[in-house]
């Protein structure tokens, strides 16, 4: 039996625009997904998932490519979750040259599904690491990031950036621009997360931005402006200038709002954080619902968010410098 964990992340800057080659800066946070894998005697997969902010589920299905899971839960999030596990298993089988390997897989996650904190990337990264190690193959963090990216591409209809998967594989703060992914230094960041209890559909939200960009030049300009904000943000990060980081996060949120990926509850939490004195606040991830990220060294934002209608949970999140790692099974 083999167990691996990988962190979730928040985007300080650059989600959505990163899909079109603009830079983005995600930061891993100390909320992890843990995947336990045990090889089976046959080629089937049995997936048991719990703590995913929805009822746990168990499915068992054939490991043949394209086989439909025999599952009577129709929640799109569950189906999407299974898609990521499937894609991770395909990558692990290929990496270990074991096309018929079957597994019992257990997923435990502290990261709400589809809420902008990189749950799918964390499960995919940890799943590939655990499954390949179970088959006796050790991949580097970079190889895991590459394979996890391919898995996300497969599930998200070819629309994904390397940001989520690279950040989860390596940990810390990273800068992603196209295929160029690197770790960057970050000061201590007083990160606060607000969660509305919901989730967005990444594929649909990405497609929505694509459509706007194709229809309106000013939407394409908005995407480029996010890139400009990110570049300024990188300077602020290097200078440890938290006040400037906050201002730029506010700006980034406004541009994402213009691109139609915010929501009433996300905007409500952003404004509650700002009113509470946060240095800045923005949605994180694909949007549509899910989480916001704010910077506040005091407890004011966390407290205010907990009393904000539409906010289900608010918590402080430390930067996680550990990426994917082996755990004691
Ligand atoms: C989703 O977490 C982030 C997006 O930029 C999509 C991607 O980068 O693949 C919206």
Boltz pocket constraint, residues with backbone or C-beta under 6 A from the ligand:
constraints:
  - pocket:
      binder: B
      contacts: [[A, 14], [A, 15], [A, 16], [A, 17], [A, 18], [A, 19], [A, 116], [A, 118], [A, 159], [A, 160], [A, 161], [A, 162], [A, 163], [A, 164], [A, 202], [A, 206], [A, 285], [A, 286]]
      max_distance: 6.0
